[in-house]
Amino acid sequence: MARYSRLEVAAVMKETGMVPLFYHPDTVLGKKVLKACYDGGARLMEFTARGDFAFEIFAELNKYALAELPGMILGVGSITDAAAASLYMQLGANFIVTPVLREDIAVVCNRRKVLWSPGCGSLTEISRAEELGCEIVKLFPGDLYGPGFVKGIKGPCPWTSIMPTGGVSPEEDNLRGWFDAGVICVGMGSKLISKQVLADQDFVGLTQTVKNTLDTIKKVRNN
């Protein structure tokens, strides 16, 4: 069962401005990544459930977060049907992220007041997601649309909260472009938690990268 309501999760997304994305089949390594991101100031993590028995890995990571990382909010991404969403919510997922707009997922998440963020690529999809109760829309793949698309959406729909995933990197110019366009937060995967970091197990470096990225987000928001 989720420990955080959808409104609580949305508030943390807005406050921190970043959701790290991560998947790895090694649970021990996953815990170290989670701890490094937490030590760097991240308070959210999207576990991208793309591998065999991924639900078993998530269960262990969520137990670890609950026991050792107070305030760390774990959710699950790459969910494509209501059954998978229900399974992960049973394991304590606090938010569900999807690559597409699926109304069946909206129903099961809303029933439990769990935040769901569907991948949308048009104003029509975004509007439908909001009609279904979506708090924060995922713009995916973000690199195909860019900040200009976000700015265009925010013109007629200033109430829309958008989180781009894909095409987001820790560099100040990149982050400034997205936040100046009006995004509420960003999702960041391999540009933040790179294959090299995992290969070298450079968790000290990852902690510093997360901290620097969050500091940069604060800077571009304040300016």
Secondary structure, 3 states (H helix, E strand, C coil): CCCCCHHHHHHHHHHHCEEEEECCCCHHHHHHHHHHHHHCCCCEEEEECCCCCHHHHHHHHHHHHHHHCCCCEEEEECCCCHHHHHHHHHCCCCEEEECCCCHHHHHHHHHCCCEEEEEECCHHHHHHHHHCCCCCEEECCHHHHHHHHHHHHHCCCCCCCEEEECCCCCCHHHHHHHHHHCCCCEEECCCCCCHHHHHHCCHHHHHHHHHHHHHHHHHHHHC
